[in-house]
Amino acid sequence: MMTLKAAELDRIFDKGDESILDYADMSTLRKLNKDENKQEDVEPANHRMIC
């Protein structure tokens, strides 16, 4: 991974001739809102409560 200042990265991105992925640390990527230990109780959409 290469490093540079934000202004230089902005210039490269705006110019569009070069991929900025070479400057990103791809080893730390994770899916947002995907916590493997988190469980949610969700009722089916067709479930109706009768009171």
ZAVEXGU-280637 format. One line per field, with one value per residue: residue in one letter; x, y, z of N, C-alpha, C in turn; residue number from 1. Coordinates in Angstrom, 3 decimals, m for minus. Atoms other than C-alpha are relative to their C-alpha. Last residue first. Layout:
resn: c(A,...)
n_xx: c(X,...)
n_yy: c(Y,...)
n_zz: c(Z,...)
ca_xx: c(X,...)
ca_yy: c(Y,...)
ca_zz: c(Z,...)
c_xx: c(X,...)
c_yy: c(Y,...)
c_zz: c(Z,...)
resi: c(NUM,...)
END
This chain:
resn: c(C,I,M,R,H,N,A,P,E,V,D,E,Q,K,N,E,D,K,N,L,K,R,L,T,S,M,D,A,Y,D,L,I,S,E,D,G,K,D,F,I,R,D,L,E,A,A,K,L,T,M,M)
n_xx: c(0.214,1.434,0.349,0.933,0.474,1.412,0.808,0.288,1.210,0.824,1.270,1.187,1.180,1.268,0.517,0.232,m0.662,m0.119,1.185,0.710,1.338,1.034,1.379,0.848,m0.018,1.101,m0.368,0.923,m0.293,m1.393,m0.022,m0.404,0.855,m0.669,m0.871,0.621,m0.548,0.669,1.395,0.000,m0.412,1.114,0.993,m0.524,0.098,1.382,0.857,m0.170,0.603,m0.742,0.847)
n_yy: c(m0.381,m0.050,0.203,m0.977,0.313,0.363,m1.129,0.035,0.755,m0.636,0.690,m0.825,0.687,m0.683,0.412,1.434,0.462,1.452,0.596,m0.817,m0.357,0.827,m0.148,m0.374,1.063,0.928,1.187,0.407,m0.795,0.274,1.201,m0.385,0.563,1.017,0.816,1.225,0.161,m0.942,0.409,1.244,m0.341,m0.710,1.036,0.747,m0.875,m0.040,m0.965,m1.368,m1.063,m1.250,m1.181)
n_zz: c(m1.397,m0.269,m1.405,m0.549,m1.347,0.099,0.471,1.437,0.301,1.021,0.030,m0.102,0.490,m0.220,m1.295,m0.014,m1.206,m0.002,m0.626,m0.964,0.447,m0.610,0.446,m1.132,m1.011,0.226,m0.775,m1.060,m1.186,m0.361,m0.824,m1.358,m1.047,m0.797,0.854,0.489,1.341,0.895,0.157,0.776,1.361,0.648,0.285,1.146,1.171,0.486,m0.678,0.460,m0.800,0.078,0.000)
ca_xx: c(m55.787,m54.725,m51.187,m50.505,m47.475,m47.116,m43.872,m42.215,m41.147,m37.563,m35.514,m32.031,m28.796,m25.426,m22.300,m21.391,m21.836,m22.702,m24.007,m21.237,m19.265,m15.607,m12.418,m9.216,m7.000,m7.985,m5.747,m6.423,m3.738,m3.653,m7.457,m7.101,m7.082,m5.362,m6.514,m9.511,m8.194,m10.485,m9.275,m5.587,m6.062,m8.015,m5.246,m2.679,m4.746,m5.195,m1.441,0.267,0.756,1.317,0.000)
ca_yy: c(m8.984,m10.730,m9.958,m10.405,m12.121,m11.644,m9.679,m12.402,m11.285,m10.205,m10.970,m9.705,m11.529,m9.838,m11.958,m11.777,m8.006,m7.074,m3.519,m2.418,m5.157,m5.117,m3.833,m3.766,m5.698,m3.368,m0.570,1.945,3.720,1.207,1.462,5.052,3.814,6.155,8.393,9.805,13.382,13.970,10.830,11.605,15.217,14.084,11.599,14.420,16.671,13.828,13.287,10.144,6.500,3.422,0.000)
ca_zz: c(20.276,17.104,16.018,12.338,10.791,7.011,7.323,9.405,12.869,13.386,16.477,15.688,16.354,16.668,17.014,13.320,13.228,9.662,9.730,7.378,5.674,6.579,4.953,7.005,4.574,1.707,2.956,0.188,m1.902,m4.757,m4.747,m6.002,m9.591,m12.037,m14.882,m13.020,m12.639,m9.680,m7.903,m8.484,m7.304,m4.244,m3.356,m3.659,m1.384,1.120,1.503,0.276,1.191,m0.949,0.000)
c_xx: c(m1.449,m0.197,m1.514,m0.301,m0.935,m0.594,m1.484,m0.949,m0.213,m1.194,m0.917,m1.236,m1.202,m1.144,m1.381,m0.611,m0.328,0.833,0.008,m1.253,m0.678,m1.345,m0.924,m1.464,m0.920,m0.062,m1.173,0.509,m0.876,0.380,1.418,0.026,0.505,m0.967,0.574,0.862,m0.554,0.470,m0.718,m1.428,m0.038,0.323,m1.221,m0.980,0.491,m0.143,m1.372,m0.983,0.277,m0.698,0.888)
c_yy: c(m0.107,0.252,0.129,m0.354,1.107,m0.365,m0.334,1.128,m0.012,m0.898,0.751,m0.879,0.897,m0.822,0.585,m0.481,m1.480,m0.413,m1.514,m0.718,0.799,0.465,m0.926,0.168,0.312,m1.108,m0.977,m1.265,m0.386,0.717,m0.395,m1.221,0.440,m0.501,m1.214,m0.891,m1.266,m0.143,0.892,m0.448,m1.236,0.325,0.610,m1.109,m0.721,0.848,0.058,0.895,1.352,1.045,1.239)
c_zz: c(0.382,1.471,0.153,1.446,0.501,1.360,m0.035,m0.394,m1.509,m0.268,m0.956,m0.037,0.224,m0.596,0.289,1.316,0.153,1.218,m0.039,0.477,1.099,m0.518,0.774,m0.388,1.174,1.051,m0.059,0.690,1.195,1.294,0.404,0.935,1.372,1.080,0.729,m0.864,m0.661,m1.436,m1.015,m0.284,m0.900,m1.452,m0.694,m0.400,m1.261,m1.260,m0.672,0.730,m0.643,0.862,0.000)
resi: c(51,50,49,48,47,46,45,44,43,42,41,40,39,38,37,36,35,34,33,32,31,30,29,28,27,26,25,24,23,22,21,20,19,18,17,16,15,14,13,12,11,10,9,8,7,6,5,4,3,2,1)
END
